Amino acid sequence: MPEKMTLHFKDGSTTSMDAVDARRVLREHGGEWSTKPFPADVQKAAQEEADGLRLHLSKLRAERKSEAEIEDARIAWPDTWKAMQAAKVEAAKPQAAAKPYEAKHRGGGSYSIMNAEGQEVLDKLSKDDAELFNTSALDAQESFIEAEKAKRG
């Protein structure tokens, strides 16, 4: 009787197979199979990926896609899953708050201060004033705008 080995899949499931076959599986698919259980976080991620694949394929079947299209989607799933996870991570990142004001070059050596909606707040600034404005804190920017408007009447 051939020697048996128990292998653990990355999603936490196990299987028993002949040792010669188990060694081949470990050699060819070492990232998916192991002789020891995978850590809980790896198992959870693998289960979520498998659930995602099942859901994706069931949606394709509901859309009456051909078996060839469904098989192509199954084969492409690892890349699709990675893209979906990357998009999730990107969406979870805190977005940089839009600057309330920014001095922008308007042509002819003139700069204008624009608000977040793109409306001009103050015009005819020098390059030096514009650069200083853009590196200033918000309260200093607001003070500058008020002072310049007061000067101009």
Disulfide bonds with the S-S distance in Angstrom:
none
